[in-house]
Amino acid sequence: MVRTIRGRLTVSYAILLFLTVSLMGAFLLQSLDRYYLKESESKLMAHARVFSHYAEHSFLGNALAQRFGEDVDARVLILDGNGMVVGDSEWPKERAVGQTIGGPLVQQALAGELVSEVVKDEDGHRVLHVAAPLVTQASTVGLVYLSSSLADLDRTLEVTRSLILLGALAAVAAALVVGSFLAASITRPLAAVTAVARRLASGDFSPRLTPQPPAEVAELSRAFNYLTERLSTTLRTIAEEQHKLATVLASMGDLLLAVDKTGVVVLVNPALEQVLGQKSAELVGNPLPPALEGTELARVLSAGLATGQPQTAEVSLPGSSNIYRAQVTPWRTAGGDYGSVAVLRDISDLKRLEAARLEFLANVSHELRTPLTSIKGFAVTLEDDLAAGTAAWRYAKIIEEETDRLSRLVADIMDLSKMDARETTLDLKALDLTGLISQVVEQLGPRAESNGVSFKADLPSTLPPVLCDPDRIHQVLLNLLDNALKYTPAGGEVTVSAWAEKRRVYVSVEDTGSGIPPEDLPNIFDRFYRVDKARSRALGGTGLGLAIVKGIVTEHGGQVSASSIPGRGSCFTLWLPHL
């Protein structure tokens, strides 16, 4: 019973009331005892004072003691100056005459003091003793010794104590009954809260509490109803979101796999279940299945967990010939838990299309080379046979120039196709780029002079060696300088410079041409992108030169960038790591 709130409240009421009645009874008994004892002592002392005045007129003996005993409800003893009993009010029933009484009380009385004390007799009852000196002619000749039994007082106090105890027990019984009803009025609403809470735990959010007194319990009921409503709304929202998430996961064509920080699977979608041939119940809550251990997917998941950074890789799954692009993204909860989620997109068709495109470009480029070579040969032969300046000669010249442009386009397409297919092999050598840059400047010097463009080279005597393919870097420098010469008008200036900084070798090509509009700069390295399409074609550009530059520099572990101010010129800067 005492384990419940009702039991504890009831017992608390009973204990509190019992202690209160007990303390009040004890105080009452103490007060009564003190009061009656004081009254008895006062009466005996008053009689003792009166008796002491008769000593001058009466002989000390039994007659005097018996005379005193008639006036007081106490035994009266008359003692002489030596403490010997010379008179007893109860003589001859009590034969104390001739006995000597000593002690501090007698000594103090013989010394002239009126004194008293309470002692217990042989039966355990209290006895009040009062002693007063008997003085004759200013001399103490004896004393009067009064003894009054307090047995009646003790019996009265004992009866009173019993009544108080019975009253306390009756109060406890009443407290148990009344306290039980009072506690029930408090615990009954709490029991209702408990019942509703159990229904909430079972998923039933329909019940509500009716506020009942006291005010605190009514406020608890209202707060509980508000909590129930909010909890119902929240769980309904969560259920809707989970349904949406399940619908999205089921409709995803991509594969989804999420793991926690320990590598245990926490989420998969039906597409992944179908590929792995396992149900969600078999995967979730367990480590990665053995078929995925040691795969590229497991590696990028581990890398995402270790670094906390997104990871991307092309992976394949056991039992499937498809190729997937895995995008791994770390996730973290507010509680500190974390993991990685991988989304695998099937790129098998893209890979096949890319392979077909590269093969098509390679075949087309290869097939075009032979007829272009024949066309160029016939055009040159016609130029030689025709008179210079005639219309036919000009037509043949145009055929030759366009054939050259097509040949360059085919060559550029072939280069890009090889880079895309990773069919290019770099012949890496440790090289000081100063000599290679000077060679390209010298190669294009006559063309710059014929175009009226000033060609400057700001080069140090030596540069730290870089590990590169000289032919490919030569192609990069040639493309950049060729572009600068094409778009710099007569009277302009092209400057090529190089320097070393932070374990990198930088090469910059700057011109004073028309510049590049800001909106075109982000796309300048895209394939077939031309800022001024008409002018580019007129100058023989293919739109692939800068794309090739970027591809070659990237293959060497470097980067290339462009900046420009329209009307003032452009600047292309590349860097390669040096040894």
Long-range contacts (C-beta under 8 A, 24 or more apart in sequence): 4-187, 5-183, 5-186, 5-187, 5-190, 6-180, 6-183, 6-184, 6-186, 6-187, 7-183, 9-179, 9-182, 9-183, 9-186, 9-187, 10-175, 10-176, 10-179, 10-180, 10-183, 11-179, 12-179, 13-175, 13-176, 13-178, 13-179, 13-182, 13-183, 14-172, 14-175, 14-176, 14-179, 16-175, 17-168, 17-171, 17-172, 17-174, 17-175, 18-168, 18-171, 18-172, 18-175, 21-164, 21-167, 21-168, 21-171, 22-164, 22-168, 25-161, 25-164, 25-165, 25-167, 25-168, 28-160, 28-164, 29-157, 29-160, 29-161, 29-164, 32-156, 32-157, 32-160, 33-153, 33-157, 36-153, 36-156, 37-118, 37-128, 37-150, 37-153, 40-128, 40-148, 40-150, 40-153, 41-116, 41-128, 41-130, 43-72, 44-72, 44-74, 44-116, 44-128, 44-130, 44-146, 44-148, 45-114, 45-116, 45-130, 45-132, 47-71, 47-72, 47-74, 47-146, 48-114, 48-130, 48-131, 48-132, 48-144, 48-146, 49-114, 49-132, 51-76, 51-132, 51-134, 51-144, 52-132, 52-133, 52-134, 52-135, 52-144, 55-134, 55-135, 55-136, 55-141, 55-142, 55-144, 56-135, 56-136, 56-137, 60-86, 60-87, 60-134, 60-141, 60-142, 61-86, 61-87, 62-86, 62-87, 62-88, 62-91, 62-97, 63-87, 65-89, 65-91, 66-91, 68-144, 72-146, 73-148, 74-146, 74-147, 74-148, 75-146, 75-147, 75-148, 76-144, 76-145, 76-146, 77-101, 77-144, 77-145, 77-146, 77-147, 78-134, 78-142, 78-143, 78-144, 78-145, 79-106, 79-142, 79-143, 79-144, 79-145, 80-141, 80-142, 81-110, 81-140, 81-141, 81-142, 83-110, 86-142, 101-145, 105-129, 105-131, 106-131, 106-143, 106-145, 109-133, 109-143, 109-145, 110-140, 110-143, 111-140, 112-140, 118-150, 121-149, 125-149, 125-150, 125-151, 125-154, 126-150, 126-151, 126-153, 126-154, 185-213, 185-214, 186-214, 186-217, 188-212, 189-217, 189-220, 189-221, 190-217, 192-221, 193-220, 193-221, 193-224, 196-224, 196-228, 200-228, 200-231, 205-231, 205-232, 205-235, 253-346, 254-343, 254-344, 254-345, 254-346, 255-317, 255-324, 255-342, 255-343, 255-344, 255-345, 255-346, 256-341, 256-342, 256-343, 256-344, 257-297, 257-301, 257-341, 257-342, 257-344, 258-331, 258-339, 258-340, 258-341, 258-342, 259-288, 259-301, 259-305, 259-339, 259-340, 259-341, 260-337, 260-338, 260-339, 261-305, 261-337, 261-338, 261-339, 263-287, 263-288, 263-301, 263-302, 263-305, 266-339, 267-341, 272-344, 275-317, 275-319, 275-320, 276-317, 277-319, 291-317, 291-318, 291-319, 292-317, 292-318, 296-326, 297-326, 297-342, 297-344, 300-326, 300-328, 300-342, 301-328, 301-340, 301-342, 303-328, 304-328, 304-329, 304-330, 304-340, 304-342, 305-330, 305-338, 305-339, 305-340, 308-338, 314-347, 315-344, 317-344, 321-348, 322-346, 322-348, 323-347, 323-348, 323-351, 354-420, 355-421, 358-417, 358-420, 358-421, 361-413, 361-414, 361-416, 361-417, 362-414, 362-417, 362-421, 364-413, 365-410, 365-411, 365-413, 365-414, 365-417, 366-414, 368-406, 368-410, 369-407, 369-410, 372-403, 372-406, 372-407, 372-410, 373-407, 375-399, 375-403, 376-400, 376-403, 376-404, 376-407, 379-403, 401-540, 404-540, 405-540, 405-542, 408-540, 408-542, 409-542, 409-544, 412-542, 412-544, 412-545, 412-548, 413-544, 415-544, 415-548, 415-551, 416-527, 416-544, 416-547, 416-548, 416-551, 419-548, 419-551, 419-552, 419-555, 424-472, 424-555, 426-468, 426-469, 426-472, 426-555, 426-556, 427-469, 427-470, 427-471, 428-467, 428-468, 428-469, 429-467, 429-468, 429-469, 429-470, 430-465, 430-466, 430-467, 430-579, 431-465, 431-466, 431-467, 431-468, 431-470, 431-473, 432-462, 432-463, 432-464, 432-465, 433-463, 433-466, 433-468, 433-473, 433-498, 433-505, 433-507, 433-576, 434-459, 434-460, 434-461, 434-462, 434-463, 434-498, 436-470, 436-473, 436-474, 436-477, 437-477, 437-496, 437-498, 437-507, 439-474, 440-474, 440-477, 440-478, 440-481, 441-481, 441-496, 443-478, 444-478, 444-481, 444-482, 444-485, 447-485, 448-485, 448-494, 451-485, 451-488, 451-490, 452-490, 452-491, 453-485, 453-488, 453-489, 453-490, 453-491, 453-492, 453-493, 453-494, 454-492, 454-493, 454-494, 455-493, 455-494, 456-493, 456-494, 456-495, 456-496, 457-495, 457-496, 457-497, 458-495, 458-496, 458-497, 458-498, 459-496, 459-497, 459-498, 460-498, 460-499, 460-500, 463-498, 463-499, 463-500, 463-505, 463-578, 464-500, 464-505, 464-578, 464-579, 465-578, 465-579, 466-505, 466-556, 466-576, 466-577, 466-578, 466-579, 467-556, 467-577, 467-579, 468-556, 468-576, 469-556, 472-552, 472-555, 472-556, 473-552, 473-556, 473-576, 475-548, 475-552, 476-548, 476-549, 476-552, 476-553, 476-574, 477-507, 477-509, 479-545, 479-546, 479-548, 479-549, 480-509, 480-549, 480-572, 480-574, 481-509, 482-545, 483-541, 483-545, 483-546, 483-572, 484-509, 484-510, 484-511, 484-513, 484-570, 484-572, 486-539, 486-541, 487-511, 487-513, 487-514, 487-539, 487-570, 488-512, 488-513, 488-569, 489-513, 489-514, 492-569, 500-578, 503-577, 503-578, 504-558, 504-575, 504-576, 504-577, 504-578, 505-575, 505-576, 505-577, 505-578, 506-573, 506-574, 506-575, 507-573, 507-574, 507-575, 508-571, 508-572, 508-573, 509-571, 509-572, 509-573, 510-569, 510-570, 510-571, 510-572, 511-569, 511-570, 511-571, 512-568, 512-569, 513-569, 513-570, 514-566, 514-567, 514-569, 515-564, 515-565, 515-566, 515-567, 515-568, 515-569, 515-570, 516-562, 516-564, 516-566, 516-570, 517-564, 517-566, 518-564, 518-566, 521-562, 521-563, 521-564, 524-562, 525-549, 525-550, 525-560, 525-562, 549-574
